[in-house]
Amino acid sequence: MAPVTYKLPPLPYSYDALEPSISKQIMELHHDKHHQTYITNLNKALEVSAAATASGDLHHAAAQISAIRFNGGGHINHSLFWEGLSPASSP
């Protein structure tokens, strides 16, 4: 059975929507680089764990739990962070 593959969710607003409080460059860096890195590493750990489980190597599969927890948590936290922010409403 193939593991679930996670993808970077789109921001619910443009990268520059939070300026001047948070710059477009910082938003791009944190969304496109940092958040994407958590997702990439989560998917990699899930794939390694699934392959190890399929081959009966439960020790190697269990060794991925820390990476899954860390990167899964980073993905969830960033997703919640993006949803918790919103641009100032127009007058």
N, CA, C and O atoms as a MOPAC input file, in Angstrom:
PM7 MOZYME 1SCF
protein

 N      0.84400 1    -1.18600 1     0.00000 1
 C      0.00000 1     0.00000 1     0.00000 1
 C      0.88700 1     1.24600 1     0.00000 1
 O      1.80000 1     1.36800 1     0.81600 1
 N      0.61200 1     2.15500 1    -0.91000 1
 C      1.40700 1     3.38700 1    -1.01600 1
 C      1.01000 1     4.36400 1     0.08700 1
 O     -0.16500 1     4.47500 1     0.43400 1
 N      2.00000 1     5.07000 1     0.63400 1
 C      1.67800 1     6.05100 1     1.67900 1
 C      0.95500 1     7.26200 1     1.08900 1
 O      1.03100 1     7.52800 1    -0.11000 1
 N      0.26800 1     7.97200 1     1.94100 1
 C     -0.36900 1     9.23300 1     1.54600 1
 C      0.73000 1    10.20500 1     1.13600 1
 O      1.79500 1    10.22900 1     1.75200 1
 N      0.48500 1    10.99800 1     0.11300 1
 C      1.43600 1    12.02400 1    -0.30400 1
 C      0.82700 1    13.39000 1    -0.00100 1
 O     -0.28100 1    13.70500 1    -0.43400 1
 N      1.56700 1    14.17800 1     0.74100 1
 C      1.10400 1    15.51300 1     1.10500 1
 C      1.62700 1    16.53400 1     0.10800 1
 O      2.70100 1    16.36100 1    -0.46800 1
 N      0.85800 1    17.60000 1    -0.08900 1
 C      1.22500 1    18.67300 1    -1.01400 1
 C      1.11300 1    20.01000 1    -0.29600 1
 O      0.33700 1    20.17200 1     0.64600 1
 N      1.90300 1    20.95500 1    -0.76300 1
 C      1.88000 1    22.30600 1    -0.20800 1
 C      0.53600 1    22.95800 1    -0.52100 1
 O      0.18500 1    23.12000 1    -1.69000 1
 N     -0.21600 1    23.33200 1     0.51100 1
 C     -1.49600 1    23.98700 1     0.23900 1
 C     -1.26300 1    25.42600 1    -0.22400 1
 O     -0.32700 1    26.08300 1     0.23200 1
 N     -2.10000 1    25.90600 1    -1.11200 1
 C     -1.94800 1    27.30600 1    -1.52800 1
 C     -2.32500 1    28.23600 1    -0.38000 1
 O     -3.15400 1    27.90200 1     0.46600 1
 N     -1.70500 1    29.39700 1    -0.37000 1
 C     -2.08400 1    30.40100 1     0.62500 1
 C     -3.49200 1    30.90500 1     0.30700 1
 O     -3.86700 1    30.98900 1    -0.86300 1
 N     -4.26700 1    31.24000 1     1.32700 1
 C     -5.61000 1    31.75900 1     1.07300 1
 C     -5.61700 1    33.25000 1     0.71300 1
 O     -6.67500 1    33.87900 1     0.68400 1
 N     -4.44700 1    33.80400 1     0.44400 1
 C     -4.29000 1    35.21500 1     0.08300 1
 C     -2.96200 1    35.33600 1    -0.65300 1
 O     -2.17800 1    34.38800 1    -0.67400 1
 N     -2.70500 1    36.48400 1    -1.25300 1
 C     -1.45900 1    36.67300 1    -2.00100 1
 C     -0.27700 1    36.85500 1    -1.04200 1
 O     -0.46200 1    37.19100 1     0.12800 1
 N      0.92000 1    36.63100 1    -1.54600 1
 C      2.12600 1    36.75000 1    -0.72500 1
 C      2.31200 1    38.15500 1    -0.14900 1
 O      2.88800 1    38.31400 1     0.92700 1
 N      1.83500 1    39.15300 1    -0.84800 1
 C      2.01900 1    40.52800 1    -0.37000 1
 C      0.82300 1    41.05700 1     0.42800 1
 O      0.80300 1    42.23300 1     0.79200 1
 N     -0.15600 1    40.22400 1     0.69800 1
 C     -1.38900 1    40.67000 1     1.36200 1
 C     -1.18400 1    41.09500 1     2.81300 1
 O     -2.02200 1    41.80500 1     3.36800 1
 N     -0.09100 1    40.67400 1     3.43100 1
 C      0.13200 1    40.99900 1     4.84400 1
 C      1.13300 1    42.13600 1     5.03800 1
 O      1.49200 1    42.47100 1     6.16700 1
 N      1.58200 1    42.72600 1     3.92800 1
 C      2.49800 1    43.86000 1     4.04700 1
 C      1.77000 1    45.04200 1     4.66400 1
 O      0.57400 1    45.19200 1     4.41600 1
 N      2.40200 1    45.86900 1     5.43500 1
 C      3.81800 1    45.90500 1     5.75800 1
 C      4.19700 1    45.03400 1     6.96700 1
 O      5.37400 1    44.96200 1     7.32100 1
 N      3.23600 1    44.38200 1     7.59400 1
 C      3.55300 1    43.58300 1     8.78800 1
 C      4.48300 1    42.42000 1     8.46900 1
 O      5.45700 1    42.18700 1     9.18500 1
 N      4.18700 1    41.69600 1     7.40500 1
 C      5.03800 1    40.58500 1     6.95600 1
 C      5.27900 1    40.79500 1     5.46600 1
 O      4.33300 1    40.88000 1     4.68300 1
 N      6.54100 1    40.87600 1     5.08100 1
 C      6.87000 1    41.18200 1     3.68900 1
 C      6.57100 1    40.00900 1     2.75600 1
 O      6.49500 1    38.85300 1     3.17200 1
 N      6.40700 1    40.35100 1     1.49600 1
 C      6.18300 1    39.35100 1     0.45300 1
 C      7.33600 1    38.35400 1     0.43100 1
 O      7.11200 1    37.15100 1     0.29000 1
 N      8.56500 1    38.84300 1     0.56800 1
 C      9.73900 1    37.97200 1     0.52700 1
 C      9.73100 1    36.96400 1     1.67900 1
 O     10.06200 1    35.79500 1     1.48100 1
 N      9.36000 1    37.40700 1     2.86700 1
 C      9.29700 1    36.50300 1     4.02400 1
 C      8.19500 1    35.46600 1     3.82600 1
 O      8.38200 1    34.29100 1     4.14200 1
 N      7.06200 1    35.89000 1     3.30900 1
 C      5.96100 1    34.94800 1     3.06300 1
 C      6.36400 1    33.89900 1     2.02900 1
 O      6.08300 1    32.71400 1     2.20500 1
 N      7.02000 1    34.33000 1     0.95200 1
 C      7.47000 1    33.37900 1    -0.07000 1
 C      8.48500 1    32.40700 1     0.51200 1
 O      8.41100 1    31.20400 1     0.26000 1
 N      9.42500 1    32.91800 1     1.28400 1
 C     10.44600 1    32.07000 1     1.89700 1
 C      9.81200 1    31.02900 1     2.81800 1
 O     10.12200 1    29.84200 1     2.71900 1
 N      8.94000 1    31.46300 1     3.69700 1
 C      8.35600 1    30.53700 1     4.66900 1
 C      7.36800 1    29.56800 1     4.03700 1
 O      7.29900 1    28.40700 1     4.44200 1
 N      6.61100 1    30.02000 1     3.06400 1
 C      5.64200 1    29.12900 1     2.42200 1
 C      6.33600 1    28.20500 1     1.42400 1
 O      6.22900 1    26.98300 1     1.52800 1
 N      7.03700 1    28.78100 1     0.46900 1
 C      7.60400 1    27.99700 1    -0.63100 1
 C      8.84300 1    27.19800 1    -0.25500 1
 O      9.11900 1    26.17100 1    -0.87500 1
 N      9.58600 1    27.64000 1     0.73600 1
 C     10.82300 1    26.94000 1     1.11900 1
 C     10.64800 1    26.14800 1     2.41100 1
 O     10.76200 1    24.92200 1     2.41000 1
 N     10.36600 1    26.85500 1     3.52600 1
 C     10.29700 1    26.17500 1     4.82000 1
 C      9.14500 1    25.17100 1     4.87600 1
 O      9.35400 1    24.00300 1     5.20700 1
 N      7.95100 1    25.61600 1     4.55900 1
 C      6.80100 1    24.71700 1     4.62900 1
 C      6.97600 1    23.57100 1     3.63200 1
 O      6.68700 1    22.42000 1     3.95800 1
 N      7.44200 1    23.87500 1     2.43300 1
 C      7.65200 1    22.82500 1     1.43200 1
 C      8.68200 1    21.80400 1     1.90600 1
 O      8.54200 1    20.61600 1     1.62000 1
 N      9.70800 1    22.24200 1     2.62100 1
 C     10.71800 1    21.31700 1     3.13900 1
 C     10.10700 1    20.34500 1     4.13400 1
 O     10.43300 1    19.15800 1     4.11200 1
 N      9.22500 1    20.82400 1     5.00900 1
 C      8.53400 1    19.91500 1     5.93200 1
 C      7.75200 1    18.86100 1     5.15300 1
 O      7.78300 1    17.68100 1     5.50300 1
 N      7.06200 1    19.27300 1     4.11200 1
 C      6.25100 1    18.34400 1     3.31900 1
 C      7.13600 1    17.34900 1     2.57200 1
 O      6.84100 1    16.15500 1     2.55100 1
 N      8.20500 1    17.82400 1     1.96700 1
 C      9.12900 1    16.93700 1     1.25400 1
 C      9.69500 1    15.88000 1     2.19000 1
 O      9.72400 1    14.69600 1     1.85500 1
 N     10.14500 1    16.30900 1     3.36500 1
 C     10.73700 1    15.37100 1     4.32100 1
 C      9.69600 1    14.43700 1     4.92800 1
 O     10.00600 1    13.28000 1     5.21500 1
 N      8.48300 1    14.90800 1     5.12700 1
 C      7.40200 1    14.05100 1     5.61000 1
 C      7.10200 1    12.96200 1     4.58600 1
 O      7.01300 1    11.78600 1     4.93900 1
 N      6.94500 1    13.34300 1     3.32600 1
 C      6.66300 1    12.36100 1     2.27900 1
 C      7.78400 1    11.33500 1     2.15700 1
 O      7.52400 1    10.14700 1     1.96700 1
 N      9.02700 1    11.79000 1     2.26600 1
 C     10.17200 1    10.88500 1     2.18700 1
 C     10.14700 1     9.88200 1     3.34800 1
 O     10.34700 1     8.68600 1     3.13800 1
 N      9.90500 1    10.36300 1     4.56100 1
 C      9.86800 1     9.47700 1     5.73100 1
 C      8.71200 1     8.48300 1     5.63200 1
 O      8.86600 1     7.31900 1     6.00000 1
 N      7.56400 1     8.92800 1     5.14300 1
 C      6.42600 1     8.02100 1     4.96600 1
 C      6.73000 1     6.95000 1     3.93000 1
 O      6.35300 1     5.79100 1     4.10300 1
 N      7.40700 1     7.32900 1     2.85900 1
 C      7.77500 1     6.37800 1     1.81200 1
 C      8.76200 1     5.33800 1     2.33700 1
 O      8.60400 1     4.14300 1     2.08400 1
 N      9.78000 1     5.79300 1     3.06600 1
 C     10.77000 1     4.87800 1     3.64000 1
 C     10.09500 1     3.93300 1     4.62600 1
 O     10.36500 1     2.73100 1     4.62300 1
 N      9.22500 1     4.46900 1     5.46300 1
 C      8.52000 1     3.65200 1     6.45200 1
 C      7.64500 1     2.59800 1     5.77400 1
 O      7.63100 1     1.44100 1     6.19300 1
 N      6.92100 1     2.99000 1     4.73700 1
 C      6.05100 1     2.05200 1     4.02100 1
 C      6.86200 1     0.95300 1     3.34500 1
 O      6.48600 1    -0.21800 1     3.39200 1
 N      7.97600 1     1.32800 1     2.71400 1
 C      8.82100 1     0.33400 1     2.04800 1
 C      9.42900 1    -0.63000 1     3.06400 1
 O      9.49100 1    -1.83600 1     2.82400 1
 N      9.87200 1    -0.09900 1     4.18500 1
 C     10.45900 1    -0.95000 1     5.22300 1
 C      9.40900 1    -1.89100 1     5.81000 1
 O      9.69300 1    -3.06300 1     6.05700 1
 N      8.21600 1    -1.39000 1     6.02900 1
 C      7.13400 1    -2.22800 1     6.55200 1
 C      6.79300 1    -3.33200 1     5.55800 1
 O      6.61500 1    -4.48700 1     5.94600 1
 N      6.70300 1    -2.97800 1     4.27500 1
 C      6.37400 1    -3.96200 1     3.24000 1
 C      7.41800 1    -5.06400 1     3.14000 1
 O      7.09400 1    -6.20800 1     2.81900 1
 N      8.67700 1    -4.71700 1     3.41700 1
 C      9.74500 1    -5.72100 1     3.33500 1
 C      9.94100 1    -6.46100 1     4.65500 1
 O     10.79600 1    -7.34000 1     4.76000 1
 N      9.14700 1    -6.10200 1     5.66000 1
 C      9.24900 1    -6.77600 1     6.95100 1
 C     10.30200 1    -6.20600 1     7.88000 1
 O     10.56400 1    -6.77400 1     8.94000 1
 N     10.90900 1    -5.09300 1     7.49800 1
 C     11.94900 1    -4.46900 1     8.32600 1
 C     11.29200 1    -3.46500 1     9.27400 1
 O     11.35700 1    -2.25400 1     9.05900 1
 N     10.66700 1    -3.98400 1    10.31200 1
 C      9.92400 1    -3.12800 1    11.22800 1
 C     10.82400 1    -2.19600 1    12.02200 1
 O     10.39400 1    -1.11200 1    12.41600 1
 N     12.06100 1    -2.60100 1    12.26200 1
 C     12.99900 1    -1.72300 1    12.97500 1
 C     13.25000 1    -0.44800 1    12.16400 1
 O     13.22100 1     0.65600 1    12.70800 1
 N     13.49500 1    -0.60800 1    10.85900 1
 C     13.74200 1     0.54800 1     9.98900 1
 C     12.46800 1     1.38900 1     9.83300 1
 O     12.53200 1     2.61700 1     9.77200 1
 N     11.32800 1     0.72700 1     9.77000 1
 C     10.05600 1     1.45600 1     9.66700 1
 C      9.83200 1     2.30200 1    10.91700 1
 O      9.44900 1     3.46800 1    10.82400 1
 N     10.07000 1     1.71300 1    12.07900 1
 C      9.86900 1     2.42900 1    13.34300 1
 C     10.85200 1     3.57900 1    13.50100 1
 O     10.55000 1     4.56500 1    14.17400 1
 N     12.02300 1     3.46200 1    12.88800 1
 C     13.03500 1     4.51800 1    12.98200 1
 C     12.57500 1     5.81000 1    12.29500 1
 O     13.16200 1     6.87000 1    12.51400 1
 N     11.53700 1     5.72700 1    11.47400 1
 C     11.02800 1     6.90900 1    10.76200 1
 C     10.02000 1     7.71000 1    11.58300 1
 O      9.62700 1     8.80600 1    11.18400 1
 N      9.60100 1     7.17200 1    12.72400 1
 C      8.54500 1     7.82000 1    13.51000 1
 C      8.92000 1     9.24800 1    13.90500 1
 O      8.08600 1    10.14900 1    13.81600 1
 N     10.15400 1     9.46500 1    14.33800 1
 C     10.57400 1    10.82400 1    14.73000 1
 C     10.48100 1    11.79500 1    13.56100 1
 O      9.99500 1    12.91500 1    13.71800 1
 N     10.94600 1    11.37100 1    12.38900 1
 C     10.90300 1    12.24400 1    11.20900 1
 C      9.46100 1    12.51300 1    10.79600 1
 O      9.12400 1    13.62400 1    10.38600 1
 N      8.61200 1    11.49700 1    10.90400 1
 C      7.19900 1    11.67700 1    10.55400 1
 C      6.54500 1    12.65300 1    11.52800 1
 O      5.80700 1    13.54700 1    11.11600 1
 N      6.81400 1    12.48100 1    12.80500 1
 C      6.22500 1    13.36600 1    13.82200 1
 C      6.72500 1    14.80600 1    13.64100 1
 O      5.93000 1    15.74600 1    13.64200 1
 N      8.03800 1    14.97400 1    13.48700 1
 C      8.62300 1    16.31200 1    13.37100 1
 C      8.12400 1    17.03300 1    12.11600 1
 O      7.64000 1    18.16200 1    12.19000 1
 N      8.24600 1    16.37400 1    10.97400 1
 C      7.87800 1    17.02000 1     9.71200 1
 C      6.36900 1    17.11600 1     9.53100 1
 O      5.87300 1    18.08200 1     8.95100 1
 N      5.63800 1    16.12200 1    10.02200 1
 C      4.17700 1    16.21100 1     9.99800 1
 C      3.69200 1    17.35600 1    10.86800 1
 O      2.77500 1    18.08800 1    10.49400 1
 N      4.31400 1    17.50800 1    12.03700 1
 C      3.96700 1    18.62000 1    12.92200 1
 C      4.28900 1    19.96100 1    12.29700 1
 O      3.51000 1    20.90600 1    12.41400 1
 N      5.44100 1    20.05200 1    11.62900 1
 C      5.80900 1    21.29700 1    10.94600 1
 C      4.81600 1    21.64700 1     9.85200 1
 O      4.45500 1    22.81100 1     9.67900 1
 N      4.37600 1    20.63700 1     9.11500 1
 C      3.38400 1    20.85600 1     8.05700 1
 C      2.05200 1    21.32700 1     8.65500 1
 O      1.46700 1    22.30200 1     8.18300 1
 N      1.58400 1    20.63700 1     9.68400 1
 C      0.31000 1    21.01600 1    10.30600 1
 C      0.39700 1    22.41500 1    10.91700 1
 O     -0.50200 1    23.23300 1    10.72700 1
 N      1.47400 1    22.68600 1    11.64400 1
 C      1.62100 1    24.00100 1    12.28100 1
 C      1.64900 1    25.12800 1    11.26000 1
 O      1.01300 1    26.16400 1    11.45600 1
 N      2.38900 1    24.92900 1    10.16800 1
 C      2.42900 1    25.97200 1     9.13700 1
 C      1.05600 1    26.14300 1     8.48300 1
 O      0.62900 1    27.26800 1     8.22200 1
 N      0.37300 1    25.04600 1     8.22300 1
 C     -0.96300 1    25.14200 1     7.61400 1
 C     -1.91300 1    25.92600 1     8.51000 1
 O     -2.67100 1    26.77000 1     8.03200 1
 N     -1.87100 1    25.64600 1     9.80400 1
 C     -2.71200 1    26.39000 1    10.75100 1
 C     -2.29700 1    27.85900 1    10.81800 1
 O     -3.14400 1    28.74700 1    10.91900 1
 N     -0.99500 1    28.10400 1    10.76300 1
 C     -0.48200 1    29.47300 1    10.79900 1
 C     -1.02300 1    30.28200 1     9.62200 1
 O     -1.50600 1    31.39900 1     9.80600 1
 N     -0.94500 1    29.71900 1     8.40600 1
 C     -1.42800 1    30.44400 1     7.22100 1
 C     -2.91600 1    30.73000 1     7.34200 1
 O     -3.37000 1    31.81300 1     6.97500 1
 N     -3.67600 1    29.77600 1     7.85100 1
 C     -5.12200 1    29.96100 1     7.97900 1
 C     -5.48000 1    30.96100 1     9.07800 1
 O     -6.52600 1    31.60800 1     9.02200 1
 N     -4.60400 1    31.08200 1    10.07700 1
 C     -4.87300 1    31.99200 1    11.19100 1
 C     -4.58200 1    33.44700 1    10.88000 1
 O     -5.04400 1    34.34100 1    11.59000 1
 N     -3.82400 1    33.69000 1     9.83400 1
 C     -3.51300 1    35.06300 1     9.42300 1
 C     -4.53000 1    35.52300 1     8.38800 1
 O     -5.08300 1    34.71800 1     7.63800 1
 N     -4.76300 1    36.79900 1     8.36000 1
 C     -5.61800 1    37.33900 1     7.30800 1
 C     -5.24000 1    38.79300 1     7.06200 1
 O     -4.84800 1    39.50900 1     7.98400 1
 N     -5.36100 1    39.21500 1     5.82500 1
 C     -5.06500 1    40.60800 1     5.50600 1
 C     -6.07700 1    41.53200 1     6.18400 1
 O     -7.19900 1    41.13800 1     6.50200 1
 N     -5.64600 1    42.75800 1     6.39100 1
 C     -6.56100 1    43.76300 1     6.94600 1
 C     -7.72100 1    43.94500 1     5.97800 1
 O     -7.52700 1    43.96300 1     4.76200 1
 N     -8.89800 1    44.07700 1     6.50900 1
 C    -10.05800 1    44.26700 1     5.63600 1
 C    -10.05400 1    45.68300 1     5.06600 1
 O     -9.53700 1    46.61800 1     5.67700 1
 N    -10.63000 1    45.81100 1     3.91000 1
 C    -10.70500 1    47.11800 1     3.25000 1
 C    -11.71200 1    48.00800 1     3.96800 1
 O    -12.73200 1    47.53100 1     4.46500 1
 N    -11.41400 1    49.31200 1     4.01900 1
 C    -12.37500 1    50.23600 1     4.66400 1
 C    -13.64500 1    50.38000 1     3.85500 1
 O    -14.55000 1    51.11400 1     4.25100 1

